Amino acid sequence: MEGLEESGVAGAGGGEGEVYQSRGPMPPREGCWASCIRLVDPATGATQEKLDMSSGEAALSCATVAFNNRGGEIFIVIGTAQQMVFHPKMAAAHYIHVYRLLESRLVLLHKTEVEDVPMGLCAFQGRLLAGVGKALRMYDLGKKKLLKKCECRRLCGGRVSLVEREIA
């Protein structure tokens, strides 16, 4: 049989010098991803909800954001890429998903397509701060998609993580 290796380790029967054939897991194809979003109760550790992403879509970043224009309601924001390959870095599409948290359930509000990989997401003064490729962007929540409020493209390298700090 192709792809099988012989091992000199004793088999399940325990016979001396017995040889069995084994095969490790099949390596995935390039751009093949499997991701899910799991909502967990922090007190008990129990899963309240698990949402599987579409085939080939990788969840890369996550943040909780309380948007000012929605009365401080908490939203879960996920940055994804479809059929992403790291070298050379490319993907078929890039998205920022916004989920509403209703009675311990995640409800997809909308999915906004962006030009590059959204690697860093962070809440900032009632809006979403996103590192999209080499740009740093601020988004507000719209009815059908995220609304780009401002952008800084003068950054070198991609933003991998963002942290909000208050300065006294």
Secondary structure, DSSP 8 states (H G I E B T S, - for coil): -TT-EEE-S--TT--TT--EEE-------TT----EEEEE-TTT--EEEEEE--TTEEEEEEEEEE-GGGTT-EEEEEEEEES-BTTTTB-SEEEEEEEEEETTEEEEEEEEEESS-EEEEEEETTEEEEEETTEEEEEEE-SSSEEEEEEE----S-----------
